[in-house]
Amino acid sequence: MKRILVAATCCMLIIAITGCQKKDQWPWGLQKRCDYVEASSKAISNENDQVLPLFTKTFDNSGKLTKIRAAFRNIVGAYYVLEDFNVSYQGYSIFFTRPSGDTVAALQFNNNKKLIWAVTNIPFGTNGSQQYNFRFLYQAGKLKSIESQDFLDNEYDPEPNPWFPYLQLSYDNGFKNVSRLDFGSAHIDYEYDHQKKAKEQFYPDEMYGETHKFWYLLKYLNVVPDANPENLLKRSVYSQPEEGYPNNFERRYSDHKLDGSGKLVSYWQKNTWEHQNGSEFWTVKWNCFK
């Protein structure tokens, strides 16, 4: 991934808000902050009935992320292929490399620790040549959309490639919960129990499939906290045009369990699809940094 490495080490196209000369300014795991470190279920195993982690994060003694092992699940079934990524830092940027040394992604934050830029490839984690820039747009302090741009690598055409919508987020009236995610023609609608809240929660399993590994990784890393709701999730519905796959998919969430400090630690989700039905039990492990 030489082009990603070059682009990333150039400070993400030299956005003035950071500066490559600065030392690490992104302490992963801030004081008095809790982070989810693992999410597990039997549902992601397609050959046996053992509980498997969807991802596991490793931190150093200071609470900084140093490694993540992640699996990217298929939209309607098991797709358990683990990938290991080492994590390093420079200024306000975070770099993800395979054990082989290949850089597969880089994220950049502003001085308020909001994610503003990324360089990676689509689908994330492959060795393909289809590489992209991503920019993160905010409205009233909340993530509103992510736009993508083909990576500029043409010495004969100095004009940058256009930006296109990658993901759009809609919120409820109180801007406390994501009510809809739009990926092109596909979207997911979310319904919540507005009478019940969690201090912190995370629902690891989405319904967009392995083609959106990059979005999965952002959620695993907890670098898009606006995607995590305040109220307990009751239902999500995936919709796609008739020519799409899998057209429609519904999940209902129940039996939410919170720990003593109000963090979601387990729940059930019931899946309804024309080719697949069943219930899945998920657990989420947390670590609080002192």
C-alpha positions in Angstrom: 0.0 0.0 0.0 2.8 2.4 -1.0 0.4 5.2 -2.2 -1.5 5.1 1.1 1.7 5.3 3.0 3.0 8.2 1.0 -0.3 10.1 1.3 -0.6 9.4 5.0 2.9 10.5 5.9 2.4 13.7 4.0 0.0 14.6 6.8 -3.2 13.8 4.9 -2.6 16.3 2.1 -1.1 18.7 4.6 -4.2 19.9 6.4 -3.1 22.9 8.3 -4.9 22.0 11.5 -2.3 19.3 12.4 1.2 19.6 11.3 3.5 16.6 10.9 6.1 18.0 13.3 3.9 17.7 16.4 4.3 14.9 18.8 1.5 12.4 19.5 -1.5 14.5 20.5 -4.1 11.7 20.5 -4.0 9.9 23.8 -6.1 6.8 23.1 -8.2 6.2 26.2 -8.5 9.6 27.9 -8.7 9.9 31.7 -12.1 9.1 33.0 -13.1 7.5 29.7 -14.3 4.0 29.1 -13.9 2.2 25.9 -15.4 -1.1 24.6 -12.5 -3.5 24.0 -14.3 -6.7 22.7 -17.6 -7.8 21.3 -18.4 -11.5 21.1 -21.2 -13.9 20.0 -21.7 -17.5 18.9 -23.5 -16.1 15.8 -20.3 -15.3 14.0 -19.1 -19.0 14.0 -20.3 -20.9 11.0 -18.7 -24.3 11.9 -19.2 -24.7 15.6 -21.1 -23.3 18.6 -18.2 -21.5 20.3 -18.3 -17.8 21.3 -16.0 -15.8 19.0 -14.9 -12.2 19.3 -15.8 -9.9 16.4 -12.9 -7.7 17.5 -10.4 -7.4 20.3 -8.4 -4.3 21.1 -5.1 -4.2 23.0 -3.9 -1.1 25.0 -0.6 -0.2 26.6 -0.3 0.8 30.3 -1.2 4.4 29.5 -4.5 3.4 27.9 -3.4 3.9 24.3 -4.5 1.5 21.6 -1.6 -0.5 20.2 -3.3 -3.3 18.3 -6.7 -4.4 17.0 -7.7 -7.9 15.8 -10.9 -7.6 13.8 -13.3 -9.8 11.8 -15.7 -8.4 9.3 -18.9 -10.2 9.2 -21.1 -10.9 6.1 -24.4 -9.2 5.9 -26.5 -12.4 6.4 -24.2 -15.0 7.8 -20.8 -15.8 9.2 -17.7 -14.3 7.6 -15.1 -14.8 10.2 -11.7 -13.9 8.8 -9.5 -12.3 11.5 -7.1 -9.5 10.5 -4.4 -8.0 12.8 -3.5 -4.4 12.6 -0.8 -2.6 14.6 -1.5 1.0 15.6 1.0 3.9 15.6 0.7 7.6 16.0 2.1 10.8 14.6 0.7 14.2 15.5 -3.0 14.0 15.3 -2.9 11.0 12.9 -3.2 7.2 13.5 -1.8 4.6 11.2 -2.8 1.0 10.8 -0.3 -1.6 9.5 -0.3 -5.3 9.0 2.3 -7.4 10.7 4.0 -7.5 7.3 4.5 -3.7 7.6 2.0 -2.7 4.9 0.1 0.4 5.8 -3.6 -0.1 5.1 -5.2 3.0 6.5 -4.6 6.3 8.2 -6.9 8.5 10.2 -6.5 12.2 11.0 -8.1 14.2 13.8 -8.4 17.9 14.6 -7.3 19.4 17.9 -10.8 18.7 19.3 -10.1 15.0 18.6 -12.8 14.8 15.9 -12.1 12.5 12.9 -11.8 14.7 9.8 -9.9 12.7 7.2 -8.9 9.2 6.2 -6.9 7.5 3.5 -7.6 3.8 2.9 -8.7 1.4 0.2 -12.1 -0.1 -0.8 -12.9 -2.7 0.2 -10.9 -2.0 3.3 -8.1 -4.5 4.0 -7.6 -5.8 0.5 -4.4 -5.4 -1.5 -6.3 -3.8 -4.4 -5.4 -0.6 -6.1 -8.8 1.2 -5.6 -7.7 3.7 -2.9 -9.7 6.6 -1.5 -9.6 9.7 0.5 -12.5 10.3 3.0 -13.5 13.5 4.6 -15.8 13.8 7.6 -18.4 16.6 7.7 -20.1 17.8 10.9 -23.2 19.9 11.6 -23.9 21.3 15.0 -21.0 19.3 16.4 -22.4 15.9 15.1 -21.1 13.8 12.3 -23.4 14.4 9.3 -21.8 12.7 6.4 -18.7 11.1 5.0 -17.6 11.8 1.5 -15.1 9.8 -0.6 -12.7 10.6 -3.4 -10.7 8.4 -5.7 -7.1 8.7 -4.8 -5.4 11.2 -7.1 -2.5 9.3 -8.8 -2.4 10.6 -12.4 0.6 12.8 -13.4 -1.1 13.7 -16.6 -4.3 15.0 -15.0 -3.6 17.7 -12.3 -7.4 18.1 -11.6 -8.5 16.4 -8.4 -11.2 13.8 -8.7 -14.7 14.7 -7.5 -16.1 14.0 -4.0 -19.0 11.6 -3.7 -21.3 10.7 -0.8 -20.1 7.6 1.1 -22.4 7.7 4.1 -25.0 10.0 5.5 -26.3 10.1 9.1 -29.7 11.3 10.2 -30.6 11.9 13.8 -33.8 12.0 15.9 -35.2 15.4 17.0 -32.9 15.5 20.1 -29.8 14.6 18.1 -29.2 11.8 20.7 -29.6 8.8 18.4 -28.9 8.0 14.7 -32.2 7.4 13.1 -31.0 6.5 9.7 -27.8 5.5 7.9 -27.6 5.9 4.1 -25.1 4.1 1.9 -26.0 5.0 -1.7 -29.4 3.4 -2.5 -29.3 1.2 0.7 -30.2 2.5 4.1 -30.8 1.3 7.7 -33.6 2.8 9.9 -33.3 2.6 13.7 -36.0 2.7 16.4 -35.2 3.3 20.1 -36.8 3.0 23.5 -36.9 6.7 24.4 -37.8 5.8 28.0 -34.6 3.9 28.6 -31.0 5.1 28.3 -27.5 3.8 28.8 -24.6 5.8 29.9 -22.5 4.1 27.2 -23.4 1.5 24.7 -22.3 -0.1 21.5 -24.0 -2.4 19.0 -21.2 -4.1 17.1 -23.0 -5.9 14.3 -24.4 -4.0 11.4 -26.1 -5.1 8.2 -24.0 -3.7 5.4 -21.7 -6.7 4.9 -18.0 -7.0 4.4 -18.0 -4.5 1.5 -18.1 -1.8 4.1 -15.2 -2.9 6.3 -13.9 0.6 6.6 -17.1 1.8 8.4 -17.0 -1.3 10.6 -13.4 -0.5 11.6 -14.4 3.1 12.5 -17.1 1.7 14.8 -14.8 -0.9 16.3 -12.3 1.8 17.1 -14.9 4.1 18.7 -13.7 7.1 16.6 -17.2 7.9 15.5 -19.0 8.1 18.9 -21.9 9.9 17.3 -22.9 6.5 15.8 -23.5 5.1 19.3 -27.0 6.0 20.6 -28.1 7.4 24.0 -31.3 5.4 24.1 -31.6 1.6 24.0 -32.0 0.3 20.5 -35.2 -1.6 19.8 -35.2 -2.3 16.1 -33.2 -1.8 12.9 -34.4 -2.3 9.3 -32.1 -2.6 6.3 -33.7 -1.7 3.0 -32.4 -1.9 -0.6 -34.0 -1.7 -4.1 -35.4 -4.9 -5.5 -32.3 -5.5 -7.6 -30.1 -5.1 -4.5 -29.1 -7.8 -2.0 -30.5 -8.8 0.4 -33.4 -6.4 -0.2 -34.8 -6.2 3.3 -33.5 -7.4 6.7 -34.9 -6.7 10.1 -33.4 -7.0 13.6 -35.1 -6.5 17.0 -33.1 -6.0 20.1 -34.2 -7.0 23.6 -33.1 -8.0 27.1 -30.5 -5.3 27.3 -28.2 -5.7 30.4 -26.3 -2.8 31.8 -23.5 -2.9 34.4 -23.4 -0.9 37.6 -22.2 2.2 35.9 -24.8 2.0 33.1 -22.7 0.5 30.2 -24.4 -2.0 27.9 -22.7 -5.4 28.4 -25.1 -7.8 26.7 -28.3 -8.0 24.6 -30.3 -10.3 22.3 -31.0 -9.5 18.7 -33.6 -11.4 16.6 -33.0 -11.5 12.8 -35.8 -11.7 10.3 -34.9 -12.2 6.6 -36.5 -14.3 3.9 -33.6 -16.8 3.9 -32.5 -16.5 7.5 -34.2 -16.2 10.9 -32.9 -16.7 14.4 -31.7 -15.0 17.6 -28.2 -14.0 18.6 -26.7 -13.2 22.0 -24.0 -10.5 22.1 -21.7 -9.5 24.9 -19.6 -6.3 25.0 -16.5 -6.0 27.3 -15.4 -2.5 28.5 -12.2 -1.1 30.0 -12.2 2.2 32.0 -8.9 4.1 32.0 -7.8 5.9 35.2 
